[in-house]
Amino acid sequence: MKELTSGSARLNQRTVRRSKFRNGRVSIPDKRVTEKDVQYGVIDRSGVLIYPFTLDKEVEFTDRVAAAVQDGRFGAIDMGGNIVVPFEYDDVKTGDGIALCLKDGKISLFDY
């Protein structure tokens, strides 16, 4: 069985095939750390690492972006792995080209 290499992580081809891709992207756990300390990265269908293993939770691309959590703060990334909403919010919801962001009880909107 062929292994795909993404940065320093090794991805088993079977793992990539069985993953639940959404819009050609899926988040996967970094298997090099303990389950307690696990962080997630984002790969494309060919196993290329799109976003590094720095996310606190799995993400799902629903449109062209995904709300994500990094170091306990919410933000959003696009399908190319670019940060489109900085990781500084208490919560972020995405959809229909808009990110709804909550910080200190105030709501902000971002177009993407």
Buried (B, 14 or more C-beta within 10 A) or exposed (E): EEEBEBEEBEBBEEBBEEBEBEBEBBBBBBEEEEEEEBBBBBBBEEBBBBBBBEBBEBBBBBBBBBBBBBEEBBBBBBBEBEBBBBBEBEEBEBEEEBBBBBBEEEEEEBEB
